[in-house]
Amino acid sequence: MSTISTNGQNNIIYIEQSGSNIRYKINNGSYTTITSFPITINNTNTAYNLKIYFTTNITFDTSSKYFICGSDNLQFGKEFLEDNGDIITFNITSGSYSGLIQNGTSTTNGFEKIKIFNIGVETASSSLTSSDGWICQQYFSKGVLSNYNFIINCYSTGNINTQCGGIVGANCIDNNGILNIISCYSEGEISSGSSGGICGAFSQVSGSGILNIEKCYSKGNIVGSFTGGICGRYAGYNGNTVNVSNCYSTGTLSGASSGGIFGANAGDSSNASGGAFANNCYSTGNLTNGSEGGIFGNFAGNNFGTATATNCYSLGNITGTNTGGIFGNNNNNSMAYNCYTSGTANSGSTTNGIYSGSSSDNLRGSGNYSEANNSSSGWNSSNALTTLTGVPSSGTELSVGTIWSNTSTTINTPFELTQVGSTPYSLNNIIDSGSSYYLNNNFSQSIFIGKKSKSSVLSGYSFSILSINNDNPNSYPFISINSSNGVISSSTNSIIGNYSLIIRNYKNPYSITSFEITLKQKNKRKKNIGRKVIKQKIFCNKKKTKTFVVTFYANKTKKVQIYEKNDISDCYKLISSKRVKI
């Protein structure tokens, strides 16, 4: 084990891989090779944030290679992207792995003000040890009472095993802990029991912690029993609160009792406090096994618990027995508000559009609509517009709502979430507001009429404008975007003013962000705007003379002519003339 200790007020720790060696330096000092693992990081002045910047991609080839938080106020990773728009990745090649960062164990509480920014963990051959996570180990943020622990813009690619999480492992926020996970994703198969695409099982064992997950998604198929696309089994268990907002999953659900967002027993509680809450979420995968739900799996809100879905939708066909488009089997304490499902349901009394076991859209809650319960199937934009909230103004034209956006002109195309991802026009993607951290999803620039904006810092994406000033972009034909590099152009007949653009950039998945652009008129130089005397009282051949300079401006050049005036003869003589670019 190694320990790195330094003062967070004045110092930054830089860590890199050089050949097969992992080494670090503090500020501009010399590099020191790290010879033993894991590595504990200590901030000796916790009134200030100690930043740990990774300057190269790194390969960890043994299970002991990870980091331990040894104090409060640590930041792992940069708050900005690399120059090419990418983030730093750790490639894990060990046979099994317990996660990159530890902040709490089964017997010890974690530290507060721990931030993890812009880090990816990739693997082709490694597997997680039970209950761990690829970015954060189990019990992460345990006992942390302040709302300052953040994981932002991180991802993993490895499969997600028993009770594990794609980002953070099981039992996070145990013992009244608080944790915020923003704009993270996982690509691996959610392959074993009770695991989750973002966080693992049992978000807590005891206490009343709070876990906030927003703008995250998972791409892997949801294969294991009791698993969830975002949270594993027992999220919001026994008095804690798990809020999942603006998240989605795209994998097929084939694990019994699984859910597109929450796994089984979400909000299960022996008391009436806490619960599991899905707001503005969706899943797209088919539900092919028993007791599954498009948003919540089996036993949602079990015992005296609470499980609530608000403004959510699911697209998948509902073919498993005891399966529902929003809630799976045993959903007695679950509530749905303004939820919509479009999948076909198998005939039978226990396979239904909103709640498994009921053909009523509003068995509990209100404002819900299911195509299956109403003898139809397939996404219907008219029904979605009247069911969901924060919707676009149209289901047939490009338009943006406060929560949902219509990103296609093809009729009956499912909506996407508004304001997800970070702006593609800036490397500075994480903002410190002083009291919190958030993803930078807005960019501003002023350009002259007839000119172009800067290009995207990202490559390989396709770009389009969804709206301008909350209106269809076709209403502003003098503003356009290059679909390959994101450059915004204005024509020479543009109207000066401020324009609020909503930009979609796509590379599986998508981001929808804002671009505030100001078009202004370039001041034109006036021809023959004046003259300037540069020298007077020049005596030549005993004749009193004066020298004048006259400057003419035209066509991006200036013409300078020097004249001499003879006071006796009262005439001018051209001395020199030249033209220069301006």
N, C-alpha and C positions, 0 to 999 in steps of 0.2 A: 504494500500500500504506500502511496505517495501523498504528500500534502503540499498544497500551494497556498500561501497566506500572503495577503497584501492589503493595502489601504484603498478602499473604494473611492476615496475623495479625489485622488490624483492619478490613479493607476488603472491601466487596462492590461489584462492577461491575453497574450496571443498564443494560440496553439496551432501547430501545423504538423503535417507528416512530411518527413524528408527521407526518401528511400524507405527503409523498413522501420525507421525510428519515429516515434512521436515525441515532440519537444515543445518547450514553451519559453517565452520571454515576457518580461514585464516592461511595458513602454518600449523604449529603444535600446534596452539592454541586450546582453548576449543570450543566445539560446542555450537552454539546459535540456538534455535528453531525459525523458521520463523512463525510469528503469523498472518500476514496479507499479502494479495496478491492484485495485481501483484507485482513482485520484480524488482526494477530498479537497474541496475548494473552501477557503475561509476568507471572509471579509473582516478585516481588523477594525474597520470604522463603518459600522452598519447604518450610520446616519446617511450614508451615500451609497449609490448603486455601483457595485463592482461588476464590470463588464468582462465577459470571457468571449473573445472573438476567435472563431476558427477561420484560418486564412487559406486552407486547402481542404479538399475532400480527404477523408480519413478512412482507412480500413482497420477494423477491429477483428482480430483473428482468434481471440480467446474469450471465454465467458467472463473473465475477471476484468475485462477492459470496459469500464464505465465510470461515471462521475458520481460523487457523493456530495450533497449539500452539507457544508459544515457550519453554516451561519445564515443569518437573514441577509436579504438584499443582494441577491446574485442574479445576473443576467447571462444566460447561455445563448450565444448566437447574436448576430447583428440585428439592429433595427432597420436595416436596409438590405436590398438585394445586391448580389454581385454585379460587376460591370456588364455582364452578358445577360442580366435579368434572371439568372438562376439563383438557387440557394445551395448552401453547403450540404453535402450528403455524407453519411456514414455508411460504409458498406460492411455488413456483418457476415463473416465467413465461418464463425465458430459453429459447432454442431448444435448447441442450444444456447439461448441467450435470455437474460433476465431484464433487459431494458437499458437504455442509455443513461438515465439520470435517476438517482435515488433521493427522495426527500420524505423520509418517514419509513418506519418498519412496523411490524406487528407489536413491538414493545416500546417504540419511541415515536414521539410526535415529530412532524416535519417543521421546517422553518418558513417564515413568512417573507413576502416580497420576492418570491422566486419567479423569474420570467424565463421563458423558453421561446425564442424567436427564430423563424426561418431555418429550420433544420429538417432534413429528410433522412429516414433510415431505410436502406434498401438491402435486400438479401435474395439470393437465388437458392440457398441451400440450408440456411439456419432455421430453427424453430424456437418459439417462445417456451420458456418454462411455465408451468401451470400458474395462472392468475396474474402473470406479468403483462407489461405493455411494451411496444417497440420503442417509444420515446421515453415514457416514464414507468418506473417499476410500480408494483403494488404498494398500497398504503401511501401513495403520493398525496401530499398536502394534509396528511392526518393531523388533526388537532390544531390546524391553523385558523385562528379566529378572525383575522383581517381579510378584507376582500381585495388582496393585492397579488395573488398568485395567478399567473396568466400563461397559457400556452397558445401561441398565435402563429398561424401559417406554417404548420408542420405536417409531415405526411409519413406514411410507411407503405411498403409494398409486400411484406411477408404475410403468410397465412396466419390466422388468428386462432389459437388453440383454446383448450378448456379454460373457461372463466377469464380469458385474456381480453385485452383491448388493443385495437389498432394503434391508439395513441397512448392511453394511460391504462394501467392494469387494474385489478380488482381492489375493492376496499378503499378507493380514494375518498377523500373527505370524511373518513372515519373519525369518530370522537369530535364532532362539531366542526370539522374542517370546511373551508370554502375554496372553490377552484373555478376558474373561468377558462373555457376552451373555445377559441375563435378561429374560424376559417381553416380548419384542419381536415385531412381526409385520409382514408386507407383504401388500398387497392386489393389486398389479399382476401382470399376466401375465408369467410367466417365459419370455420370448419368444425368446431367442437362445442360441446355443450356449454350453454350459459354465457358464451362470449359475446362481445359487441364490436361493431366496426370502429367506434371511437373510444369508449370506455368499457372496462370489463365488468364482471358481475359484482354484486354487493357494493354499490357505491358507498355504503357504510355498514358497519356492524352495530355501532352504538352511537347515541347522540342525535343531534339535529343539524347536520351539515347542509350546505347548499352547493350544488353543482350546476353551473350555467354553461350550456353548450349552444353555440350559435353559428350559423353559416358554415356548417360542416356537412360532409357527405361521405358515403362509402360506395365502392363500386363492386366489391366482391359478392359472390353468391352467398346466400344465408342458408347454410347447409346443416349446421349443428342444431340439436334440439334445444329449445328454450332461448335461442340466440336472438339478437336484435341488430338491425342495420346501423344504429347509432349506439345504443346502450345495451349491455348484457342483462342477464336476469337479475331481478331484485333491485332495480334502480328505484330510488325513492323509498327505500325499505325502512320500516319502523321509525318514522318520524323525521327522516331527512327529506329534502326537497330537490328534485332534479327538474330543471327547466330546459327543454330543448326547443329552440326556435329557429326558423328559417333553415332547416336542415332537410336532407333527403337521402334516399338510398336507391340504387338502380339494380341490385342483384335479384335473381330469382329466389323466392322463399321455398325451400324444400325441407327445412328442419321442423319437426313437429313442435307445435306450441310457440313458434317464433313470431317475430313482428318486424315490420319494415322499419320502424324507428326504435321502439322499445321491445326488448325480449319479454319473456314470461314474468309474471308476478311484479310488474311495475306498479309502484305505489302500494304494494302489500304492506299492511301495518297492523300491529296489535292495538294501536291507538288511532285517534282521528286526526293527528297532526301530519304535516308534510304531504308528500305525494309526488306523482309523476305527471308532468304537463308537457304536451306537444302543441306548439303554436306555429302556424304557417309552415307546416311540414308536408312532405309527400313521399310516396314510394311508387316505383314503376314496375316492379317485378311481379310475375304471376305467383299466386299462392297455391301450391300444389300438394301440401301435406295437411294433416289434421290439426285442428285447433289453432290455426294461424290467424293473424290479423294484419291488414295493410299498414296500420300504424302501431297498434298494441298487440302483443301476443297473448297467450292464455293467462287467465287469472289476473287480469288487470284490476287494480284496486281491491285486491282480495282482503278478506276479513273486514277490518274497519278502515281500510285505506281509501285513497283517492287516485283516480286516473282520468285525466281530462284531455280530449283532443279538440282544438279550436282552430277553425279555418284551415283544415288539412284536406288533402285528397289522396286517393290511390288509384292507379291505373290497371293493376293486374287483374287477370281473370281469376275467379274465386272457385277453385275446383276441389279443394280438400274438404273433407267432412268437418263439421263443427267449426267452420271458418267464416270470417267476416271481413268486409272491405275495410273497416276501420278497427273494430275490436274482434279478437278471437273468442274462443270459448270461455265460459265462466266469467262473465263481464258484469256482474250484478252491481258493482259500485262505480262503474265507468259512465262518463258523460261525454257526449259529442255535441258540438255547436258549429253550425255553418260548415259542415264537412260534406265532401262530394266524392263519389266513386263512380267509375265508368266501366269496370270489368264485368264480364259475363259471369253469372253464378250458376253452378250446377243445380238442377232441380232437387228439392229436398227441404225439409223444415229447419235444418241446422246450418245451411250454407246460404248466407245472406249478404246484402249490399253494405250495410252499416254495422249492425250488431249480429254476431253469430247467434242463431237460434230465434231471430225475430225478423219478420218481413216488414216491420215498421221502420221507416227512416228515422222516426223521432221517438223511439222507445223511451229514451231518456235524453234530456237536452232539447235543442230546438234548431230549426233552420237548416236541417240536413236534407240531402237528396242523393239517391242512388239510382243509377240507370237500371241495375238488375232488379231492384224492388219495384220498379215501374215498367217492367216488361220490355226493357230496351238494353242496349249495350253500346260501348264506344263513347269516346269523349264528345260531348255536346257543349259547345261554347256558350250557347244561350242558357243552358241549365247551370253551367259553372258560373256564369256572370251573375245570376240571381241567387246563387247559393253561397259562394265565397265572398269574403270582404276584402277591401283594398284592391279591387280588380281594375283592369284596364277599361278604357271607355268603349272598346270594340273587340269583338272576337274574330273579325275578318280583316282588319287593318292593323298595321304596326301601332301599338299604343302601350303606355306605361301607367300602371297603377301604383299606389303606395307600397303594396306588398307583391302583387302579381303583375307580370308583363306578358303581353301577346307579342311574340317575337317572329311570327310568320304570317304571311299573307294567305297561306293555305287555310281554308276553312276547317274548323274543328281540330286545331292543333293545341295540345296541352300547354298551359301557361308555365312560365318560368318565374323564379323569384327575382324581384327587383333588388338592386343594391347588394349584390354578393360579389366577393372577390375584391382585389385592390386595383387601383387605377393602373393601366398599362403604360402610362406616360411618365412615371416617376420611379426611381429606384428606392426612394424613401417610402416604404410601404407600411410602417408601423408608427403611430403617433402617440406620444406621451402627453396626455392632457394635464398632468400634474396630480390628478386623483385617480386616473385610470389609463388604460391603453386601448387603442382601437385601430382597426385596419383603415388605411388611407384609401378611400374610394372616390376621391374628387381631385380634379386637376383644373387649373385655371391658366389661361394664356391670352395675351392681346396680340393681334396681328393686323397689318394693314390690309385694306381691301385689295383683292387680287393676289394676295400672298397665301402661304401655307403654314400650318402649325408644325410643331416638332413631331417626329415619328414615335411609335411605340418603342419602349425599351425591351419588349419581348419579341421573340421571333417565332415563326411557325403558326401564328394565329390568323384567323379571319375576323374582319371587323365590319360592323354595320352600325348605322344610326337608327335607333328605335323611335326617338322623338326629339323635337326641337321646341322649346318653350311649351311643353306639355301638348304639343300638336303633332300631327303627322309630318314627318320630314319632307314629304312632297310639297308641303306648303311653303317651303323655303328652298327653292331650286338653286339658289346661289351658294348653298353650303353643301359640300359633298365629302366623302371619305374614301380613301384608298383601302380597299378590302384586304390588301396584303400587309401593309405597314402601319395602318392607322392614321396616316397623315390627313388632316382636315384642310380642305381647300375652300377659298372664297373666290367667287368670280369678280370681274372688274365692275359689274353692275350691282354688287352687293349693297345692302342698306346698312349704314353704320348703326351700331347698337350692341347690346349685350344679349347673348344667346345661351340658353341652358340646354346642353345636349345630353342625351342618355345613350351611352355607347355599349354595344355588346361585342365582346371578343370571345371567340370560341376555339378551343383546342381539346375538346372532350375532357373536362366539361366546359362550362361557360362562366363568364363574369359579366355583370351588368353594373356599370359605374357612370359617374357624372363627369362632364367636361364643360366648364364655364368658359366660353370664348367671347372676347370683345373684338368687334370689327371696327377699325377706326380709319379715318381718312388721312393720308399722308399730306403734309403741308407742301404746297408747290412753291418753288422759288420764283420770284417775279423778275422779269427781264428789265435790265437797266434800272436797278433799284437805287442807284446813287453814285456819288463820287467821293473821293477822299483825297485831301491834300497831304502829301507825305513830306514835302520839303519846301521851304520858302526862302526868299532872299538869297538866291544863288547868283553870284556875280561872275559873269563870264565876258571876257573882252571888254570889261568896264561898262557893260550894258546890264542894267537891272532886269533880271528875269525871274520868273516863278515856274516851278515844275508841278504838274498835276498828274494824278493817277485816276483813270476812269475805268471802272470794272463793270462788265456786262455779264449777266447770268442767263444761260439758255442751254437746254438739252444736256443737262448734267455736266456742263463745263462752264468755266468762267474765262472771259477774254479781258486781259489786262493791257491797257494802252497808256503810255506815258507821253504827255505833251509838255512842251515848253512855251511859255507865253513871254513875249518881249513887250515890256511896258512902253517902250518908245514907239515901236511900230504898231503896237496893239494887235498883234497877230499870233497864231499858235503854230507850233512846229511839232510834228509827230517824231518822237525820239525812238520809241520801241513799241512793239506789239507782240503778245504771245497768248496762247490759249492753253489752259491747264484743266485736267479733270477734277471734279469735286465729288 
